[in-house]
Amino acid sequence: MTTRRMALAVQGRRPAGQSREGLTAPRAYLFDDLFARRYDETMLDERPSRTMDRLLPPWVRLAIEVYRRRNEYDVIVTWSERLSMALMALQHFSHDRKPQVPMLYWFSRPSVRVPMRLFAGDLHSIVTWSSVQRNWAIKHLGIAPEKIYLVNHFVDQLFWSPIERDTDMICSAGREMRDYSTLLDALRGTDLKCHIATDHVRIDRFGFGHRIGAAEFVAKASPNVTIGRKSLHDLRELYARSRFVVVPLRPSDTDNGVTVILEAMAMGKPVIVSQTEGQVDVIEDGVTGLYVPVGNAAALRGAMLSLWNDPERAGAMGRAARAYVEKHHTLEQFCRDVKAAIDASFEGRGAAVERTPSLTPVSRPLA
């Protein structure tokens, strides 16, 4: 098998590789081992700052710098919507393109689907972890199924692992498309102690994020509810003390909430989640968690009280959740699957057509 120099470009400034014992998160060294280089905005510090640079957003500058250094590698893997779109645009108008593989999960978002309509034909292949969005891209963007590889989302299963604690509370966490108003309504009138680990919520409007401060939710919270952001280590302790985790979501056709869901499951906790159109790839209803209708406070309250009053059931579901993560969603498996998808695309083995994440080749070669 040919060894390819793969560069991973990510938006923002990411931490350097962490302990190989898995005591800290994220274990970035696994990504460093997978890719020849891992580029983020720290690479912009290597070159002199120019007046023009200061007028451009960092993600645009990063796209320009990655493109400028394109001959250092054989394929560019981009992991960020804005960075991916910027590099796609740069490459479209270039006569010397480098194969690009974006990792995306929300094709229907206007800020993504418009550039994809214009530039997706230039892409070598695409990696995603949302089966709903993969199907949307095939149907509405006309992208060939064999060009979009479906992998399982990851969680650092060593850092997020079960810890023995008395479960005297429940919790919720996350910012993207969260419906904490419904959760607060569901908690009102109960004795359930809950902490919501966030300082704001991001709501998608017309393809752009709208931020809602936590103060709006604090004003609605009953005395048994606390709200505030947690560090990674404090969040892990919060999960450990919780009998289960609640992920209330606003309507969405992508897998918002998947990070928190997998962290909780890896900690051995069942998850109660809003049954949105896009959140279908992780929870098995009644086995590893419970689905409730979107925006239905009464149904959410019933699910929470049912699970709280049956700790044996909650414990069994939590153990099933941990086992599911170990089988399907480890960080090592994600890294292997991403690399396997890229290798398959270069070798002409298209992505599997079926819905279940798989790297099984299809009979048709890539065009």
C-alpha positions in Angstrom: 0.0 0.0 0.0 1.3 3.4 -0.9 2.3 5.7 1.9 0.8 9.1 1.5 1.8 12.3 3.2 -1.5 13.5 4.7 -1.8 16.9 6.3 -4.7 17.6 8.7 -5.7 21.3 8.8 -8.0 22.3 11.7 -9.4 25.7 12.6 -8.2 27.4 15.8 -5.3 26.7 18.0 -5.2 23.1 19.2 -3.2 21.7 22.1 -0.1 19.7 21.4 0.0 15.9 21.8 -1.2 14.7 25.3 -0.2 11.9 27.6 -0.2 8.5 25.9 -1.6 7.0 29.1 -4.9 8.6 28.3 -5.0 10.6 31.6 -5.7 13.9 29.8 -7.9 14.9 26.9 -7.9 15.1 24.0 -5.2 12.5 23.1 -4.0 14.6 20.2 -1.0 12.5 19.5 -3.2 9.9 17.8 -4.0 12.5 15.1 -0.4 13.5 14.9 0.6 9.9 14.3 -2.0 9.6 11.6 -1.1 12.7 9.6 2.3 13.8 8.3 1.6 17.3 9.7 -1.2 18.8 11.7 -1.8 22.4 10.8 -3.7 24.9 12.9 -3.5 28.7 13.4 -0.2 28.4 15.2 1.4 28.0 11.8 0.5 31.6 11.1 3.0 32.6 13.8 5.8 31.2 11.7 5.5 33.9 9.1 5.8 37.7 9.4 2.5 39.5 9.9 1.5 41.7 7.0 -1.2 44.5 6.9 -3.3 42.4 4.5 -3.2 39.4 6.9 -4.7 41.5 9.7 -7.7 42.3 7.5 -8.5 38.6 7.0 -10.1 36.2 9.4 -7.6 33.6 10.8 -9.4 30.7 9.1 -9.0 32.4 5.7 -5.3 33.1 6.4 -4.9 29.5 7.5 -6.4 28.3 4.2 -4.1 30.5 2.3 -1.0 29.2 4.2 -2.0 25.6 3.9 -2.5 26.1 0.1 0.8 27.9 -0.2 2.5 24.8 1.4 0.5 22.3 -0.6 3.5 20.6 -2.2 4.7 19.4 1.2 2.0 16.6 1.2 -0.1 14.5 -1.1 -3.5 15.2 0.3 -5.1 17.9 2.5 -7.6 16.8 5.1 -9.6 19.8 6.4 -11.6 19.6 9.7 -13.7 22.7 9.9 -16.6 24.1 7.9 -15.2 27.5 7.2 -11.6 26.3 6.7 -12.8 23.6 4.3 -15.0 26.1 2.3 -12.1 28.6 2.1 -9.6 26.1 0.8 -12.2 24.6 -1.6 -12.6 28.1 -3.1 -8.9 28.7 -3.4 -8.3 25.4 -5.1 -11.2 25.9 -7.5 -9.5 28.9 -9.1 -6.0 27.2 -9.1 -4.4 25.2 -11.9 -2.3 23.3 -9.4 -4.9 21.7 -7.1 -4.0 19.3 -4.3 -6.4 16.5 -3.4 -8.7 17.7 -0.6 -10.8 15.6 1.7 -13.0 17.7 4.0 -14.5 16.2 7.2 -18.0 17.6 7.4 -21.3 16.9 9.2 -23.8 19.6 8.2 -24.2 19.8 4.4 -27.7 21.2 4.6 -26.5 24.3 6.4 -26.7 27.2 4.0 -23.2 28.4 4.7 -22.0 24.9 3.7 -24.4 23.8 1.0 -23.9 27.0 -1.2 -20.1 26.5 -1.5 -20.6 22.8 -1.9 -22.9 23.4 -4.9 -20.1 25.5 -6.4 -17.0 23.5 -5.5 -17.8 20.0 -4.4 -17.0 18.6 -7.8 -13.3 19.5 -7.2 -13.1 17.4 -4.0 -11.2 14.1 -4.0 -13.6 12.6 -1.4 -15.5 13.5 1.8 -15.7 12.0 5.3 -18.7 12.4 7.5 -20.3 10.8 10.6 -23.9 11.8 10.1 -25.9 9.2 8.0 -28.8 11.7 7.6 -26.5 14.4 6.3 -24.7 12.0 4.0 -28.1 11.0 2.5 -29.0 14.7 2.2 -25.8 15.5 0.3 -26.4 12.6 -2.1 -30.0 13.6 -2.8 -29.8 17.4 -2.8 -26.2 18.2 -3.8 -25.9 15.3 -6.3 -22.7 14.0 -4.8 -22.0 10.4 -5.8 -22.6 8.0 -2.9 -19.2 6.3 -3.4 -17.5 9.6 -2.8 -18.8 10.2 0.7 -17.4 7.9 3.4 -19.4 7.4 6.6 -17.4 6.7 9.8 -18.5 6.6 13.4 -17.9 9.7 15.5 -15.3 9.4 18.2 -14.9 9.8 21.9 -11.7 9.6 23.9 -12.8 6.4 25.8 -9.8 6.4 28.1 -10.4 9.9 29.5 -14.2 9.5 29.5 -14.4 6.2 31.4 -16.5 5.0 34.3 -15.7 6.4 37.7 -17.3 5.1 40.9 -19.3 7.8 42.6 -22.6 8.1 44.4 -25.1 9.3 41.8 -27.0 12.1 43.6 -27.9 14.2 40.6 -28.3 14.4 36.9 -26.7 16.8 34.4 -26.8 18.3 30.9 -24.0 19.9 28.8 -23.2 21.4 25.5 -24.1 24.5 23.5 -25.0 23.7 19.9 -28.8 23.8 19.2 -29.6 23.0 22.9 -33.2 23.4 24.2 -32.6 24.2 27.8 -35.9 26.0 28.2 -37.7 22.7 27.7 -35.3 21.0 30.2 -35.9 23.7 32.8 -39.7 23.3 32.3 -39.4 19.6 32.8 -37.4 19.9 36.0 -39.8 22.4 37.5 -41.8 20.8 40.3 -39.4 17.8 40.7 -36.7 17.2 43.3 -34.1 16.3 40.7 -30.9 18.1 41.3 -29.4 19.1 38.0 -26.4 21.0 36.7 -26.3 22.4 33.1 -22.7 22.7 32.0 -22.6 25.7 29.6 -22.3 29.4 29.6 -24.2 30.0 26.3 -26.2 28.3 23.6 -25.6 28.6 19.8 -28.7 28.5 17.6 -28.4 28.1 13.9 -30.3 30.7 12.0 -30.1 30.9 8.2 -26.8 29.0 8.3 -25.2 31.3 10.9 -24.8 30.8 14.6 -26.8 33.0 17.0 -25.6 33.1 20.6 -27.9 33.1 23.6 -26.3 33.9 26.9 -26.7 31.6 29.9 -28.3 34.5 31.9 -31.6 33.8 30.0 -31.7 30.3 31.4 -30.5 31.2 34.9 -33.5 33.5 35.2 -35.8 30.5 34.5 -34.0 27.9 36.7 -35.6 26.5 39.8 -33.6 26.2 43.1 -32.6 22.6 42.3 -30.8 23.7 39.0 -27.4 25.2 38.7 -25.9 26.5 35.4 -22.2 27.2 34.5 -19.4 26.1 32.3 -17.1 23.2 33.5 -13.5 22.3 32.7 -12.9 18.9 31.1 -11.9 17.4 34.4 -14.8 19.0 36.3 -17.2 17.8 33.5 -15.9 14.3 33.9 -16.6 14.5 37.6 -20.1 15.8 36.9 -20.9 12.9 34.6 -19.6 10.5 37.2 -22.0 11.9 39.9 -25.0 11.9 37.5 -27.3 8.9 37.3 -28.0 9.8 33.7 -27.4 12.7 31.2 -30.0 14.7 29.4 -29.3 16.3 26.0 -32.3 18.4 25.0 -32.2 19.6 21.4 -33.9 22.0 19.1 -35.2 20.6 15.7 -32.2 19.8 13.6 -31.3 17.6 10.6 -27.8 16.8 11.8 -26.3 15.1 14.8 -26.1 18.0 17.2 -25.3 16.7 20.7 -23.2 13.7 19.6 -20.1 14.8 21.5 -21.9 15.0 24.9 -23.9 11.9 24.2 -20.7 9.8 23.5 -18.9 11.3 26.5 -21.7 10.3 28.8 -22.0 6.9 27.3 -18.3 6.3 27.6 -18.7 7.2 31.3 -21.2 4.4 31.6 -24.3 6.7 31.7 -27.5 6.4 29.8 -28.6 9.4 27.9 -32.1 11.0 27.4 -32.1 12.9 24.1 -34.5 14.8 22.0 -35.5 12.7 18.9 -34.5 15.1 16.2 -34.3 14.2 12.6 -30.5 14.1 12.6 -29.8 12.4 15.9 -30.1 8.8 14.8 -26.6 7.2 14.7 -25.8 6.6 18.4 -28.6 6.0 20.8 -30.5 2.7 20.8 -33.8 3.6 22.5 -34.5 1.6 25.6 -31.0 0.0 25.6 -28.4 2.7 25.9 -30.7 5.7 26.4 -34.2 7.1 25.8 -35.6 9.3 23.1 -38.2 11.9 23.9 -40.2 14.2 21.5 -38.5 17.5 20.7 -39.8 20.4 22.9 -42.1 18.2 25.0 -41.5 19.0 28.6 -44.0 16.5 30.0 -42.5 13.6 28.1 -39.0 14.7 29.2 -40.1 14.9 32.8 -41.7 11.4 32.6 -38.5 9.9 31.1 -36.3 11.5 33.7 -38.4 10.5 36.7 -38.8 6.9 35.3 -35.0 6.5 35.0 -34.3 8.2 38.3 -36.7 6.0 40.2 -35.2 2.8 38.7 -31.4 3.0 39.4 -31.0 -0.7 38.4 -32.3 0.0 34.9 -30.2 3.1 34.6 -27.1 1.2 35.6 -27.8 -1.6 33.1 -28.4 1.0 30.3 -25.2 2.7 31.3 -23.2 -0.5 31.1 -24.7 -1.2 27.7 -23.7 2.3 26.6 -20.1 1.9 27.6 -19.9 -1.5 25.8 -21.4 0.1 22.7 -18.8 2.9 22.8 -15.9 0.4 23.2 -17.2 -1.5 20.2 -18.0 1.3 17.8 -16.8 4.8 18.8 -13.2 4.7 20.2 -10.8 7.4 19.2 -8.4 4.7 17.8 -11.2 3.3 15.6 -12.1 6.8 14.3 -8.5 7.5 13.3 -8.2 4.1 11.6 -11.4 4.6 9.7 -10.6 8.1 8.5 -7.2 6.9 7.2 -8.9 3.8 5.7 -11.4 6.0 3.9 -8.7 8.2 2.4 -6.7 5.2 1.3 -9.8 3.6 -0.2 -10.6 6.8 -2.1 -7.1 6.9 -3.6 -7.2 3.2 -4.5 -10.5 3.6 -6.3 -12.6 1.8 -3.7 -15.8 3.9 -3.3 -17.6 4.2 0.0 -20.3 1.7 0.8 -23.8 2.7 -0.2 -25.6 1.3 2.8 -26.6 3.5 5.7 -24.5 1.8 8.4 -21.0 3.3 8.8 -18.7 1.0 6.8 -15.7 1.0 4.6 -16.8 -2.0 2.5 -16.0 -1.3 -1.1 -18.7 -1.0 -3.7 -18.5 -2.6 -7.1 -18.2 0.7 -9.0 -14.8 2.4 -9.1 -14.5 6.1 -8.3 -14.7 8.3 -11.3 
